[in-house]
Amino acid sequence: MEITVRPTRASDAAALCDIYAQPEAQRQTLQLPKPSVDMWQKRLDSMPVGVYSYVAEIDGRVVGNIGFEHSQRPRTAHCASFGIGVHDDFHGLGVASRLIETVIDLADNWLQVKRIQIEVNSDNHVAIACYKKFGFEIEGEAKMSCFRDGKYVSTYYMARIKS
């Protein structure tokens, strides 16, 4: 099985809607239930400067997405962050890793980004392990920072600093 990563296209709106409509994707990202294709279309049509979006495909099907935001502020231009989602049916196949590799290459070799920072639910052990594999470290915790399933959950702040 080959995972292909490419830039996101406007025609990917329905596929992104499907990814983020999945129960685990909703649970572990800040997306709300029942996303609409129109909402995703608007997001894709109005990407701000400094935002790079990629999708992962398996056999021509979009199964993952990463949005990478390079800070445009002069004093934080060395920083970036990302949000990532993988279709529930494709967890454990290396999709997230391929997407993260793509943005790390962009950061390290093309944008001069020294610091990539992310937020992750503190109970998302699989994602935390994946991020640690790429050199991300937990820098802090925000208690009760995210509301999901009728309860509050804490968030870890993680970062990877290129030496």
C-alpha positions in Angstrom: 0.0 0.0 0.0 1.5 3.3 -1.1 0.6 6.6 0.6 0.9 9.6 -1.7 1.0 13.2 -0.3 0.0 16.1 -2.5 -1.2 19.7 -2.0 -4.8 20.0 -1.2 -7.1 21.1 -4.0 -10.5 22.8 -3.9 -12.0 19.6 -5.2 -11.0 17.8 -2.0 -13.7 19.6 0.1 -16.0 16.5 0.2 -13.2 14.2 1.1 -12.0 16.5 3.9 -15.6 16.8 5.2 -15.8 13.0 5.3 -12.5 12.7 7.2 -13.5 15.2 9.9 -17.0 13.7 10.2 -15.5 10.5 11.5 -16.1 9.9 15.2 -12.4 9.6 16.2 -11.4 12.5 14.0 -14.1 14.7 15.7 -13.1 13.5 19.1 -9.4 14.3 18.8 -9.5 17.5 16.7 -11.4 20.7 17.4 -13.9 20.1 14.6 -17.6 20.1 15.4 -20.0 17.3 14.4 -21.7 17.2 11.1 -19.3 19.4 9.1 -20.6 20.6 5.7 -18.9 20.4 2.3 -19.7 24.1 1.9 -17.7 25.0 5.0 -14.7 23.0 3.7 -15.1 24.6 0.3 -15.0 28.1 1.8 -11.9 27.1 3.9 -10.1 25.8 0.9 -11.1 28.8 -1.3 -9.8 31.3 1.3 -6.5 30.0 2.5 -4.5 32.7 4.3 -0.9 33.6 3.3 1.4 31.2 5.1 -1.0 28.3 5.3 0.0 25.1 3.5 -2.5 22.2 3.2 -1.7 18.7 2.1 -3.7 15.5 1.7 -2.6 11.9 1.9 -4.1 9.4 -0.6 -4.2 5.6 -0.7 -5.3 4.1 -4.0 -6.6 7.6 -5.1 -8.8 8.1 -2.0 -8.1 11.1 0.3 -7.6 9.6 3.7 -5.7 12.3 5.7 -5.1 16.0 5.8 -2.6 18.3 7.4 -2.8 22.1 7.6 0.6 23.8 8.3 0.6 27.5 9.4 3.8 29.4 9.1 3.7 32.5 11.3 3.7 35.7 9.3 4.5 37.9 12.2 8.1 39.2 12.1 9.1 38.2 15.6 7.6 34.7 15.3 8.5 34.0 11.7 10.7 31.1 12.8 7.6 29.3 14.2 4.8 27.2 12.7 2.1 24.9 13.8 -0.2 22.3 12.3 -3.4 20.5 12.6 -3.9 17.0 11.3 -6.7 14.5 10.7 -6.8 10.9 9.4 -9.9 9.0 8.4 -10.9 6.6 11.1 -10.7 3.6 8.7 -7.0 4.4 8.0 -5.4 4.7 11.5 -2.2 2.8 12.1 -1.1 2.7 8.5 1.5 5.5 8.6 -0.8 8.2 7.1 -0.1 10.7 9.9 3.6 10.0 9.7 3.8 10.7 6.0 1.9 14.0 6.4 4.1 15.1 9.3 7.3 14.2 7.3 6.0 16.4 4.5 5.6 19.5 6.7 8.8 18.9 8.6 10.6 18.9 5.2 8.9 22.1 4.2 9.8 23.7 7.6 13.4 22.6 7.7 14.4 22.8 4.1 12.3 25.6 2.6 10.8 27.9 5.1 13.6 28.3 7.7 11.2 27.3 10.5 13.1 26.5 13.7 10.1 25.7 15.9 7.0 23.7 15.1 4.4 23.8 17.9 1.2 21.7 18.2 -1.6 21.1 20.7 -2.9 17.6 21.4 -5.5 16.2 23.8 -3.7 14.8 26.8 -5.5 11.5 26.4 -4.6 11.0 22.7 -1.7 8.6 23.5 -1.3 7.4 19.9 -0.9 10.9 18.5 1.5 11.9 21.3 3.7 8.8 20.6 3.6 9.7 16.9 4.7 13.3 17.6 7.5 12.2 19.9 8.8 9.9 17.1 9.5 13.2 15.2 11.2 14.9 18.1 8.3 16.8 19.6 8.4 17.2 23.4 5.7 18.1 25.8 6.3 21.6 27.1 3.2 22.2 29.1 -0.4 21.3 29.9 -3.5 23.4 29.7 -6.0 21.9 32.1 -9.7 21.7 31.0 -8.9 23.5 27.8 -11.1 21.6 25.4 -14.7 20.6 25.6 -15.8 17.4 23.9 -18.4 14.7 24.5 -19.9 16.9 27.3 -16.7 16.9 29.3 -13.5 19.0 29.6 -10.2 17.5 28.6 -6.7 18.8 29.0 -4.3 19.8 26.2 -0.6 19.2 25.9 1.5 21.9 24.2 4.2 20.1 22.3 7.0 21.5 20.1 9.9 20.4 18.0 12.9 22.7 17.8 15.3 22.2 15.0 18.9 22.4 16.4 
